[in-house]
Amino acid sequence: MQAEIITIGDEILIGQIIDTNSAYIAKQLNSIGVDVYQITSIEDEKAHILNAFEEASRRSNIIIVTGGLGPTKDDITKHTFCEYFNDELVLDQKVLNHVEDIFAKYVNTPILEANRSQAWVPSQAIVLENKHGTAPGMWFEKNGVVYISMPGVPYEMKSILTEEALPRLQDRFKTPYIIHKTVLTYGLGESAIADRIEDWENHLPSFIKLAYLPSLGRVRLRLSARGENEQVLKDALHDAIESLKRIIGGIIKGYEDEQTLEERIAEAFKAKGKTLVTAESCTGGRLSAKFAEIPGASAYFKGSVVSYATSAKNDVLRIPNEFIEKYSVVSSEITEAMAVQAKAMFKADYAIATTGNAGPTKGDSDAEIGTVFIAIATPEDTYVNQYQFGNHRERVTQKAVNKAFELIYEAILKN
């Protein structure tokens, strides 16, 4: 079973917004055994849309369209579907009642005819309820191909897809099971991992495929199993991962669909009743932002000092200027001092400190671009590691963030 995703909107093509809808739709389709063959973004232009429909129908059984369903003149998807299916718009009273109800309850401005026009839908369409907006989703069929049209607003699309479209697709088509398990590893590069697990990979069952997904400072290993028996797939994935642990268990830090590393860190700190602070320079607050995103972070995360400039290390962290001049702002000594001072200031059990030269210039330090120091202060001692993360600013910063997570996770597990 094969699907295509078509996103409609000039705002995507000019880079004004990022197409996150396609990623979400593809993941949901894959979860019910539907492969996505192609994703296409096109402009709000009738001929272009019609051509995209025609081409996709020759390749795929399912075509999912998002965007172009608003109440303004540049939203032409409904009218284009009418032309494609030789259809006409008709008033759907249930949708009209829904639109009027939304305005009565939640909108302070008067309802306009343009808003009521959302209730006009192609006569051949099965309406898919949009609980969170005025533009309904639509389901069409032609020559054995299913067409699903949904609004481009992400939260509206997600609701229609999960509550309306996916259940209908599962009733309409018989699909195999596809199960993914993604292993998160930190501390070893893609080629080094591949070398270690080559024999294991060669002996995977034929219905399990392995993909390497490297990013900055970590590598995800995605195992995908496809077949007709769900339990057989689950058991095979479990056995494969257990044997993988025996080879590279030391660098496995969890699984993508369960918890992020930051969530595992939070869980460990809460379980042990310990607290954490950060003192960040080259990471610019990214560590603290990640910790603060997790619900209940205040139970263990006490705060952060983003001492990006040298003066902030003087004024906030109380590191003497003569000490900085002696060792350089990017050094093992200054990073250790940052961690110790932050830990004391917040009366925390643990602290992370980062300094480095992310580039493109050296700034206040003579250290080479890409040089990063990360300090971890624990209840017993403080230690500092030095790294060289390359010469690309974003790469240096993100690798520093990932490495800091890895180090603090190891630290809290040891104590």
Secondary structure, 3 states (H helix, E strand, C coil): CEEEEEEECHHHHCCCCCCCHHHHHHHHHHHCCCEEEEEEEECCCHHHHHHHHHHHHCCCCEEEEECCCCCCCCCCHHHHHHHHCCCCEEECHHHHHHHHHHHHHHCCCCCCHHHHHHHEEECCCEEECCCCCCCCEEEEEECCEEEEEECCCHHHHHHHHHHHHHHHHHHHCCCCEEEEEEEEEECCCHHHHHHHCHHHHHCCCCCEEEEEEEECCEEEEEEEEEECCHHHHHHHHHHHHHHHHHHHHHHEEEECCCCCHHHHHHHHHHHHCCCEEEEECCCCCHHHHHHHHCCCHHHCEEEEEECCCHHHHHHCCCCCHHHHHHHCCCCHHHHHHHHHHHHHHHCCCEEEEEEECCCCCCCCCCCCCCEEEEEEECCCCEEEEEEECCCCHHHHHHHHHHHHHHHHHHHHHHC
